[in-house]
């Protein structure tokens, strides 16, 4: 009982000292989902204004994922070598210029190029934010802190489409990217004057061969890969849902755009709730236990999503299962990241970069596959989600469970 109270006090103390940092890093990390979701309501306006086909506008989403995946691989090692702050600001300035480039684009090709650059710059905020948290806290407090960031981050998919729709209807689609640029400029000022440098063990060099060897070492580490797989798999399932849900909900389930927005927001609310539940669970359980149980629940939910998709009349059970699956992201991700990065304090940037890059690579492929196998049913989306649930469970059975059994036998 005393230990529980002590853990709770530690958690509250950590929260009290770091609320401003939670908000700052949460906002920085939220730029990426904002940049993805905010312009979705403006697709038709962009298509008409740039005189292109809707498929090219949709391509700007997939190419954004590519920029995110590649960018993180670069910013991670840079932050280990030069510190967190300089590469972070460099990425933010690139995002600023690319946002203005998107707003000023006169053809779809320039727009897509600027979207890639926007993602490349924005990836710095995501990878370096995780590295900053790893610099400052131990494993349990990393999970707590990331849950707090997820609370801020979870607001983005709820409000982004509404903000984008409002700006598009009043000021036109270009105002969305001007708004993102202005918000980013404000964050640049805050980071410049208030964010401390947290990397006290900068590397002496940054040779390409050493970076590649570091990535190879991480990919061979069963501990790192074991806890990475559930996170990237569930996240890929979420992006499969984002890619397929407009057609499934509006065309198949006959929802109005307003009802679709409500369902989208409810799933975002589920992510927010899960982040708070995770903080409470960490008082009594360790991160490994929460991650293990959540992987199993997500697999069951993914199986139900696939089963219910064969009958479009089972809308409510389908939506409940989807809500559970999406919510599991914030019970898996903060704990997986905390556990996976815990042995790599000396190269938190590199480890975080590989982690994030694989996340966004899987997001690219899952969203692309949903579009490629589109057949007028809910099966492409639900099958992709089920496949992601299977991968997550396989990762647990083959890599995580043996580690936990070994740890249990060593302590007994």
C-alpha positions in Angstrom: 0.0 0.0 0.0 2.8 2.4 0.9 4.6 1.6 -2.4 1.5 2.4 -4.3 1.1 5.7 -2.5 4.8 6.5 -3.2 4.4 5.7 -6.9 1.3 7.9 -7.1 3.2 10.8 -5.4 6.1 10.4 -7.8 3.7 10.5 -10.7 2.0 13.6 -9.4 5.3 15.3 -8.7 6.5 14.6 -12.2 3.3 16.0 -13.7 3.5 19.1 -11.6 7.0 20.0 -12.7 6.6 19.2 -16.3 3.2 20.5 -17.4 4.7 23.3 -19.5 7.0 20.7 -21.2 4.0 18.4 -21.8 2.1 21.2 -23.6 5.1 22.3 -25.7 6.2 18.8 -26.8 2.5 17.8 -27.2 1.9 20.8 -29.5 5.1 20.1 -31.5 4.2 16.5 -32.0 0.6 17.4 -32.9 1.8 19.4 -35.9 2.0 16.2 -37.9 -1.6 14.9 -37.4 -2.7 18.5 -37.8 -0.9 18.7 -41.1 -2.5 15.4 -42.2 -6.1 16.0 -41.0 -6.6 19.8 -41.3 -6.7 20.0 -45.1 -8.8 16.9 -45.7 -12.1 18.9 -46.0 -10.4 21.0 -48.7 -9.6 18.2 -51.1 -12.2 19.3 -53.7 -11.2 22.9 -53.4 -7.6 22.1 -54.0 -8.5 19.8 -57.0 -10.5 22.6 -58.6 -8.1 25.4 -57.9 -5.0 23.4 -59.1 -6.9 21.9 -62.1 -5.9 18.3 -61.3 -7.5 14.9 -60.5 -8.6 14.0 -57.0 -6.2 11.1 -57.0 -3.2 13.5 -57.1 -4.6 15.4 -54.1 -4.9 12.0 -52.3 -1.3 11.3 -53.3 -0.2 14.2 -51.2 -1.3 12.2 -48.1 0.8 9.1 -48.9 3.8 11.1 -50.0 3.6 13.0 -46.6 4.1 9.6 -44.9 7.3 9.1 -47.0 8.7 12.4 -45.9 8.0 11.6 -42.3 9.7 8.2 -42.5 12.8 9.4 -44.2 13.1 12.6 -42.1 13.1 10.8 -38.8 16.1 8.6 -39.9 18.1 11.8 -40.4 17.1 13.9 -37.5 17.6 11.2 -34.9 21.4 10.8 -35.4 21.7 14.6 -35.9 20.2 15.2 -32.5 22.5 12.7 -30.9 25.5 14.5 -32.5 24.6 18.2 -32.2 22.1 18.2 -29.4 18.3 18.2 -29.5 17.6 21.9 -30.0 19.5 22.8 -33.2 18.2 20.0 -35.4 14.7 20.6 -34.0 14.8 24.3 -34.9 16.2 23.4 -38.4 13.3 21.1 -39.0 10.8 23.7 -37.8 12.2 26.4 -40.2 12.0 23.9 -43.1 8.4 23.2 -42.1 7.7 26.9 -42.0 9.0 27.5 -45.6 7.3 24.4 -46.9 4.0 25.5 -45.4 4.2 28.8 -47.3 5.2 26.8 -50.4 2.0 24.7 -50.1 -0.1 27.9 -49.7 1.5 29.6 -52.7 1.5 26.5 -55.0 0.1 27.0 -58.5 0.2 23.4 -59.6 -0.3 20.0 -58.0 3.3 18.9 -58.5 4.8 21.8 -56.6 2.1 21.2 -53.9 3.2 17.6 -53.5 6.8 18.5 -53.3 6.1 21.1 -50.7 4.0 18.5 -48.8 7.0 16.1 -48.7 9.3 18.9 -47.5 6.6 19.8 -44.9 6.7 16.3 -43.6 10.5 16.2 -43.7 10.7 19.3 -41.5 7.8 18.2 -39.3 9.4 14.9 -38.6 12.1 16.6 -36.5 9.5 17.6 -33.9 8.2 14.1 -33.5 11.5 12.2 -33.2 13.3 14.8 -31.1 10.3 15.2 -28.7 10.6 11.5 -27.9 14.3 11.8 -27.4 13.9 14.8 -25.1 11.5 12.8 -22.9 14.0 9.9 -22.8 16.8 12.3 -21.8 14.8 13.6 -18.8 13.0 10.6 -17.3 13.3 6.9 -16.4 11.2 4.2 -18.1 8.0 4.5 -16.0 8.0 8.3 -16.1 8.7 8.2 -19.9 5.5 6.2 -20.3 3.6 8.6 -18.0 5.0 11.6 -19.8 4.2 10.2 -23.2 0.6 9.5 -22.0 0.3 13.2 -21.1 1.7 14.2 -24.5 -0.8 11.8 -26.1 -3.6 13.7 -24.3 -2.5 16.9 -26.1 -1.9 15.0 -29.3 -5.3 13.3 -29.2 -7.1 16.6 -29.5 -5.6 17.1 -33.0 -7.7 14.6 -35.0 -10.8 15.8 -33.1 -10.5 19.5 -34.0 -8.3 19.4 -37.1 -11.0 18.6 -39.8 -13.4 21.2 -38.3 -10.8 23.9 -38.2 -9.8 23.0 -41.8 -13.4 23.1 -43.0 -14.0 26.5 -41.4 -10.9 28.0 -42.8 -11.6 26.6 -46.2 -15.2 27.8 -46.3 -14.3 31.4 -45.1 -10.8 32.1 -46.5 -10.1 29.3 -49.0 -7.9 26.3 -48.8 -4.6 28.2 -48.9 -5.4 29.8 -45.5 -5.0 26.3 -43.9 -1.3 26.3 -44.7 -0.9 29.9 -43.8 -2.4 29.0 -40.4 0.0 26.1 -39.9 2.9 28.3 -40.8 1.9 31.0 -38.3 1.4 28.4 -35.5 4.8 26.9 -36.3 6.4 30.3 -36.2 5.0 30.8 -32.7 6.4 27.5 -31.6 9.8 28.4 -33.1 9.9 31.4 -30.8 9.0 29.3 -27.8 11.5 26.6 -28.5 14.3 29.2 -29.1 13.8 31.0 -25.8 12.4 28.4 -23.4 13.3 24.8 -24.4 16.6 23.8 -22.7 19.2 21.5 -24.3 18.7 18.0 -22.8 21.4 16.0 -24.6 24.4 16.0 -22.3 26.3 13.2 -24.1 26.7 14.4 -27.7 28.6 12.1 -30.0 32.0 13.1 -31.3 31.2 12.3 -35.0 28.3 11.4 -37.2 29.9 9.1 -39.9 27.3 7.5 -42.2 28.8 4.1 -41.5 28.3 4.5 -37.8 24.7 5.6 -38.2 24.0 2.6 -40.5 25.7 0.2 -38.0 23.6 1.8 -35.2 20.4 1.1 -37.1 21.5 -2.5 -37.9 22.2 -3.1 -34.2 18.8 -1.8 -33.2 17.1 -4.0 -35.9 18.8 -7.1 -34.4 17.8 -6.3 -30.8 14.9 -8.5 -29.9 14.0 -6.2 -27.0 13.7 -3.1 -29.3 12.0 -4.8 -32.2 9.7 -6.8 -29.9 8.2 -3.7 -28.4 8.3 -1.8 -31.6 6.1 -4.3 -33.6 2.9 -3.9 -31.6 3.1 -0.1 -31.7 3.7 0.2 -35.4 1.2 -2.5 -36.2 -1.7 -0.8 -34.3 -0.7 2.6 -35.6 -0.7 1.2 -39.2 -4.2 -0.2 -38.4 -5.3 3.3 -37.4 -4.1 4.8 -40.7 -5.9 2.0 -42.6 -9.0 3.2 -40.8 -8.3 6.9 -41.7 -7.8 5.9 -45.4 -10.9 3.7 -45.6 -13.4 5.2 -43.2 -14.7 8.0 -45.5 -16.0 5.4 -48.0 -17.1 2.8 -45.5 -19.0 5.2 -43.2 -20.5 7.6 -45.8 -21.0 5.4 -48.8 -21.7 2.0 -47.2 -23.2 3.0 -43.8 -25.0 6.0 -45.3 -23.8 8.4 -42.7 -23.9 12.2 -43.4 -20.5 14.0 -43.4 -21.6 15.5 -40.0 -22.2 12.0 -38.6 -18.9 10.8 -40.0 -17.1 13.8 -38.3 -18.8 12.8 -35.0 -17.6 9.2 -35.3 -14.1 10.4 -36.2 -14.2 12.7 -33.2 -15.5 9.9 -30.9 -12.5 7.7 -31.8 -10.2 10.6 -31.1 -11.9 10.9 -27.7 -11.2 7.2 -27.2 -7.5 7.9 -27.7 -7.7 10.7 -25.1 -9.5 8.5 -22.6 -6.9 5.7 -23.1 -4.0 8.1 -22.4 -5.6 9.0 -19.0 -6.4 5.3 -18.2 -2.8 4.4 -19.0 -1.5 6.9 -16.4 -3.8 5.4 -13.7 -2.8 1.8 -14.6 0.9 2.7 -14.3 0.4 3.4 -10.6 -0.3 -0.3 -10.0 1.1 -2.1 -13.1 4.4 -1.9 -14.9 4.5 -0.8 -18.6 5.2 -4.4 -19.8 2.0 -5.7 -18.2 -0.2 -3.0 -19.7 1.4 -3.4 -23.1 0.8 -7.2 -23.0 -2.8 -7.0 -22.1 -3.5 -4.2 -24.6 -2.0 -6.2 -27.5 -4.4 -9.1 -26.7 -7.4 -6.8 -26.5 -6.5 -5.1 -29.8 -6.3 -8.4 -31.6 -9.8 -9.4 -30.3 -11.1 -6.0 -31.5 -9.5 -6.4 -34.9 -11.0 -9.8 -35.3 -14.5 -8.5 -34.5 -14.0 -5.6 -36.9 -13.3 -8.1 -39.7 -16.2 -10.3 -38.7 -18.8 -7.5 -38.5 -17.7 -6.0 -41.8 -19.3 -8.9 -43.7 -22.7 -7.5 -42.7 -23.2 -3.8 -43.2 -26.3 -3.9 -41.0 -24.1 -4.5 -37.9 -23.0 -0.9 -37.8 -23.1 -0.4 -34.1 -21.0 -3.5 -33.1 -18.6 -2.6 -35.9 -18.2 0.9 -34.5 -17.7 -0.3 -30.9 -15.0 -2.7 -32.0 -13.3 0.0 -34.0 -13.5 2.4 -31.0 -11.8 -0.3 -28.8 -9.1 -1.0 -31.4 -8.2 2.7 -32.0 -8.2 3.4 -28.2 -5.7 0.6 -27.6 -3.1 2.8 -29.4 -2.6 4.9 -26.4 -2.3 1.9 -24.1 0.3 0.3 -26.3 2.3 3.2 -27.8 3.5 5.1 -24.7 4.5 1.9 -22.9 6.1 0.3 -26.0 8.2 3.4 -26.7 9.3 3.7 -23.0 10.3 0.1 -22.8 12.0 0.0 -26.2 14.0 3.2 -25.7 15.0 2.5 -22.1 18.4 0.8 -22.8 19.4 3.5 -25.3 19.9 6.7 -23.4 23.2 7.3 -25.1 21.6 7.2 -28.5 18.0 8.1 -27.8 17.7 10.2 -31.0 18.9 7.4 -33.3 16.6 4.8 -31.6 13.6 7.1 -31.6 14.3 7.9 -35.3 14.2 4.3 -36.4 11.2 3.7 -34.2 9.3 6.6 -35.8 10.5 5.9 -39.3 9.2 2.3 -39.2 5.9 3.6 -37.8 5.3 6.0 -40.7 6.6 3.5 -43.3 3.9 1.0 -42.1 1.3 3.9 -42.2 2.2 4.6 -45.8 1.8 1.0 -46.9 -1.4 0.3 -44.9 -3.1 3.4 -46.2 -1.9 2.7 -49.8 -3.1 -0.9 -49.6 -6.6 0.1 -48.5 -6.8 2.3 -51.6 -5.3 -0.2 -54.0 -7.7 -3.1 -53.0 -10.8 -0.9 -53.0 -13.7 -3.1 -54.1 -16.8 -1.3 -52.9 -17.0 -3.1 -49.6 -15.6 -2.6 -46.1 -13.2 -5.6 -46.4 -10.1 -3.7 -47.6 -10.2 -1.5 -44.5 -11.2 -4.2 -42.0 -8.8 -6.8 -43.5 -5.9 -4.3 -43.2 -6.9 -3.6 -39.5 -7.1 -7.4 -38.8 -3.8 -8.0 -40.5 -2.2 -5.3 -38.3 -3.8 -6.9 -35.2 -2.3 -10.3 -36.2 1.2 -8.8 -36.7 0.9 -7.2 -33.3 0.0 -10.5 -31.6 2.7 -12.4 -33.5 5.3 -9.8 -32.3 4.2 -10.4 -28.8 4.2 -14.2 -28.9 7.5 -14.5 -30.7 9.5 -11.7 -29.1 7.9 -10.1 -26.0 6.5 -13.2 -24.3 9.9 -15.1 -24.2 11.6 -12.0 -22.7 8.9 -11.7 -20.0 9.2 -15.5 -19.2 12.9 -15.2 -18.9 12.7 -12.2 -16.7 10.1 -14.0 -14.5 12.3 -17.1 -14.2 15.3 -15.0 -13.2 13.5 -13.2 -10.5 11.8 -16.3 -9.1 
